[in-house]
């Protein structure tokens, strides 16, 4: 404090002055010391008030700054609550969110195939787009969800998925529109996640997409999933037509249990399910009776043109999978029975209930160590990158399956010289997940037939090599 030191120096100087130099009217040393003491007290009081004032001013300023920050946070929160946000994510696609629980997502799946058929096949080698499917999905508030997926591959555009969800509860959601029938396990697997380029024999017996309404949900903490519904009905392995061709309905249900879902420990992912569908159908042609294909997409069985569906169609299936670490196993067994009759020609009026059975086992091993799953390798640990060490994920797959046509179908309901009464298939595949969005796949399959050629001979074995480049987001 400079002022205090100055006063003290002045006091010392006055104290040491000679007595004779003092003016009689000047104050004495004692008086000067008293004045200095008084000045020191006043100075201390002034300095004390100054420090107190400074502290108060700083405190006030801090309070103002803190309040401004609080107001800014409140303003930002209010702005966020009323603003629309746009986000782009490699795994989730493009999404937009708006106030009130509104969210719209744009996803996509594009598959370009090269197919090679061995000599003796009726199919031609060539390139094709297998799927070109943009998907628009989202929520409209907490109650309503939706999905719309057109298909642009092929000669004309079609609608693959188109449905609305009423999400009353995770245990009870009502879905209305065009959906996958809840029967086949491999059929319910995404087309971008299957172990092979094309699905196996059990999928040929399961319905594909159908028009209807279903109640679905997860109970017991998600360990048990159920679906029950009513649909227009469709033939084995195919999509339903845009309208109900015979006015009859089909009913389907499915239970799928994952016992390890809520348990601690590395037990893997086990899923076991049963499903069935039943309904009457009446009519002839491809909208009423099935045609069965190999994994090479070549038809090997069909009913005669004079045969009509004439009553109950019943499907039953047992299915399951198990995944642990890089290993995976999927199995499925299914039967499909159909009441038929001869509508014209030889044996007209003859009726029968014919049953077809199919099964398969699919195994996979992720060579690079990532986890296998029903959705494939979700994300490689080291994505492929030019000039870097990452090479993505490699998955080796194998499959064996069998389909048997009812012996009673021949020769009255199907031509034994053109349709086989059974077939076995095996295949090996390699899937390369370069990134979570880019996948290259190759699969070799062979189908061996029972019958299906003239004079009771076996149809020529089908040998195919399919490759695929897939982009998904």
N, C-alpha and C positions, 0 to 999 in steps of 0.2 A: 504494500500500500504506500505509494510515493508521498502522499500528503502527510501521513503520520510520521514518516522518517524525517521529513523537512522540519516539522514542528519540534521533533525531538532534538535535531541538530541545533536549531535556533535556541532552544532552552539551555543546552549545554554551553553554547557560546556566551549567552548572557550571564550564566552562572560564574564563568571564569574571568569576566571583565574586572579590572581594578576598581576598588571602591571609590577612589577619588575621581574616576571618570564618569561616575554616574551623576545624573541630574537629580537634584533633591526631589523634583516632582515625579521622577521615574518610579515605577512600581518596584517593590523589593523583589528579591529572588524568590521568597516564599509566595508572594502574590503571583509571580510569573508561573511558578510550578503549579499553583492552584488553577490558574487559567488554562495551562497546558493539559492538566488532568481533565478539566471540564471539556476542553476541545476534543480530547481523546474519547471521552464518553459519548459526545455528540457524533463524532466520526464513526465510532463503533455502531451506534444506533442507525446512522445513515447507511453504513455498509450492510448491516443486517437486513434492513428494509430492501436494499437493492437486490441482495441474493434471493430473498423471499419473493420479490417481484419477478425476478428472472425465472425462478422455478415455476411460478404460477403461469407466467406467459408461455413457457415451454410446454407445460402440461396442457394448457388450453389449446395450443397448436396441435399437439398430438391427438387430442380428442377430436379436433376438427378433421384431421387427416383420416383417423379411424372411421369417423362417421361417413366421410366421403367414400371410403372404400366399401363400407357396408351398403351404401346407396348404389354404388356401381355394381356390386354383386347382385343386389335385388333387381336392378335394371337388366343385367345380363340374363338372370333366371327368367324374368318376365318375357324378355325377347326370345329366349330359347323355347319357351312354352308356346309361343305363337308363331315361330318361324318354321319354314320347311327346309329340311336338310337333305343334301344329296351326297351319297357315298358310293365308292367303287371299290370292291374287294375281290381279290383273285378267287376266293372260294365261294363267296356269296353272290357275286354278280353286282349289278347296278341296283341301288335301292334309293328310294325317296321316302322320307318320313314327314308327316304333318301333324299338327295338334289333334288331339282327340283320338289317338290310337290308330291313325291312318298310316298305312305303309304299303308301298308297292315295290316289288322286286322284279327285275328282268334277268332271266337266266337263259342259257342256250346249250344245245347239244347238236354237234355236227359230226357225222361219221361218213367217211369216204372209203369204200371197199374196193379191193381187187380180188376177183374170184377166178380160180383155175379148177377145171374139172378134168379128170382123167378120161382117156378114150373110152367110149361106150356110153357116156352120159348124154342125156337129151338136152342138157344145158350148155350154153355157150360161155366161153371165157369172156371176161370184160370188167370194166370199171363201172361203178354205180355209187350214187349217194344212197346210203341205207337209211339215214335219218338226218333231217334238217328241222330242228324243233326249237324255236324260241318259246319261252314260257313266261307268262305274266301271272304273278301270284302275289298275294298279300292279305292284309286285314283291313276291314272297314269298321274301326272301333273294336271294342273287346268282344263283341258277339259274332261278327261276320268275318269269314275268311273266304277266299276264292282262288281258283286256278284256271288258266286258259292256255292250252298248248295246241297250236296248229302244227300240221305236218306238211312240209313243202317238198320232201323227197317223193319221187314217183312222177307219174304223168299228170296228176292233178292234186290240188291242195285239199286236205281234209282236216277235221278237228279230232285230235287224239284225246285230250282231256278237257273237260269243261264242267266244272262243278262249283257249288257254293256250300260252305260249311256254316252251320249254326253251332257255335262253340259254347254250349251251356255250361260245360264242365269238362276237365280232362277225362273224366270217367264217362261222359256222355256227349258225343258230338253227332249231329245229324248232317249227313252229306247227301246232296241231291244233284244229279246231273249225269254226265258220262264219266264212268270210273272203271278201274280195273276190277274184275270180278274177284271176290275174296276166296279163291280156291287154291290155285297153284302157287307154290313157294317160289320157284324160279320165275314164274310169270310176274309175281309181285316185286321181284328184284328189278332195279333200274336197268334199262337197256345199255347204259354206259358202265355198269358195274359187273356184268356177267363174266364168268371165268372164261367162256369161249365166245367166239365171234357170233355164233348163233346158238339158241337154246336147244335143249334136248327133247327126247320123246315125251316125258310127262307133260311138258308145256303144250304139246299138240292135243292133249285131252282136256286141258283146263280152258275155261272161257277166258277170252281176252277182255276188252273193254265192252261195257254194257251200259244201257240207260236205265236208271232206277234211283232208289233212295235207300240209304242204309244208316243204321245206328252203330257207332263204333266208339271205343274208348279204352283207356288203360286203368286197371284196378290193381290193388295191392302194391302200391308204389311203382306202378309201371311194369311189374313182373308178369302180369297177365293181360294180354290184349285180346279183345273180342270184336267181331263184326257180324251183324245180322242185317239182311236186306231183302228187298223185292225188286225184280228187274224184268225188262221185256223178255230177256232170254236170248242166247246166241249159241251157235253150234260150237263144237269143240275147236279150240285153237284159233278162233276168229273173232273179229269185232262184230258187235251188233250192227244191224242196219239202222237207218235213221228213224224208222217207225216199227211198231210191233207187227210182224207179218201175219200172225195168226190170232192175235187178241188174247193169247195165253200169257201167264206170268211164270217167272222162275224165282225160287226162293233159295237163298244161300246163307251159310253161316260158317264162322271160323273161330277157333280158339288157339292162341299161340302163347306158350308159357316159357319164360326165361328164368329158371330157378336161381341162377347165380347173380341176377342183376343187382340185388341190394345187399349182397354179402361181401364181407371183407375177405381179403386173400386173393391170390392169383389163380383163380379157378377157371379162367377163360370165360367165353361166352357160349352158353348152351341154349338152344331154342328147340322146342318140341311142339308140334301142332297137329290138329286135325281139322278137316274142312269137308263140306258137302254142299251140293246144290241139287235141287229137284224141281221139276215142272213138266207140264205136258206141252207137246208141240205137234202140229199137224200140217203137213204139206210136203211137197217134193221140190228138189233143186238145192242149190248151194246154201240157201238161207235156212234150210231145215236139217240137212244131213251133212256130216263132216267129210272132209278129205284130209288124209294124213300125209305129212311130209317128213323127210329125213332132216337131220341137222344141216345137210347140204341144200335144203330148201327144194328138194325134188319130190313131187308127189309119187307115192308108191301104193296108195289104196284109195278107192272111191266106190261108192255105191252105184248100182246101175241106174240109168236114166228113168227107168220105170218103177223105181222104188220110192216110197213116201214114208216120212215120219208119221207115226200113228199112235201117239200116246206118250207115256212117261219117259223122260230123260233124267237119269240119276248119275251123279258123280260123287265119289268118295275118295279121300286122300289122307295119307299119313305122311308127315314131313318133318324135317329137322335139320339143324346145322350145329357145328361146334367149331369155334375158333379160339386158338390160344397161341399168342405170340405170332410167329410167321407162318404157322400151319393152319389150314382150314379144311373142313369137310362138310359137304352138303349132300343130303339124300332125300329122295322123294318117291312115293309109290302112289299110283292113282288108277282108278277104274272108271269107265264111263259106259253106261248101258243105255240103249235106245230101243223103244218099241217101233217096229217097222212093218210094212205090208207091201205086197206086190200090187201096184196100182193098175198094171195092164200087162198084156202078153202072157207068156207061160207062167202058170201058177198064180194067176190073178186072184186076189183076195187072201192069199196065204200070209199069215202073220207070224212074227217071231220077236223075241226080245234078245238083242245081241249085245254082248259085252266085250269091250276092249280094255286091255290092261297094259300099263307101262310103268317103268321104274328106271332110276339112274342113281349113280353115285359120282360126285365130283370132288376131287381133292386138289388142294393148292399149297404151294410152298413159296414164300417170299424169300428169294435167295439172298437179298441184301439186308434182311433182318427186320424190316418194318412189320408192324402188326397187320395180319390178314383180317378181313371183316366181310360181312354181307354186302358192304358198299365198296369192296375192293380195297386197294391201298389208297387211303384218303389223302395222304401227303407224304412224298418221299423225304427221307431224312436229309439227303444231299441231292437237291434238284440238279438236273443237268444244266450246265452252263458252259458255253464255248470259252476255251482258254482257262478254265478252272477245273478243280478236282472232282466236282460233283458229276455223277452219272445217273442219278435217278434211282428208281426201284425196279427190280426184275422179279417176276412171278412166274413160276413153272406150274402148269396145270395138267390134270389128267381126268378122263371121264370114261365111264362105261355105262351103257344103258340097253334096255330091251323093250320092245313093244310086241304084243300078241293080239291078233284079230280073232274074234270068235270063229271057230271052225264052221259053225252053222251058217255063217254068211255066204259060204260057197256051196254050190254054184248059183243058187237062185237069186241071192241079193247082191252078189258081186261077181265079176268075171275073173276066174282064177288065172286066166292067161294075161291079164293086164294088171291085176292087183295082188300083191304079196299078202300072205296071211300072217307074216311076222318079220321082224328084222332086229338085228343086234348092231350096236354101234360102239366104237371106241375112238378116242381121240387124245391128242396131246396139244398143248398150247403154250405160248410164251407171251406174256404181257410186259411191256416196258413202259413204266410210268415216268416220263421224263420230268414232268412237273405235276402239280396237282391239277393242272388244266389240260395237259397234253399226254395222250396215251397212244402207243403203237402196239398192235396185237397181231399175232399170227397163230392159226390153228389148223392142224391137219386132222381130218376125220375120215373114218371108213365105215360104211354100212354094208352088212351082209344080209341078204334077203332069204326068206323061206318062200319058194314059189314065185309067182308073179310073171312067169314067162310061158310061152307056148309049150304044149305037150307036158305040162307039169314040171318043167325045168325051173331052176332058180334064176331069178333076175340077176343081171351082171352087178357085181359089187360096185358100190359108189365110193369113189376116192376124191376128196376135195382138199384144196389148200386155199384158205381164205386169209386175207390180210386186211388190216384196217388202220386208218389214221383217225383219231378222235380228238376233238376239241370240245371242252365243256367248261362252263362257268356258272 
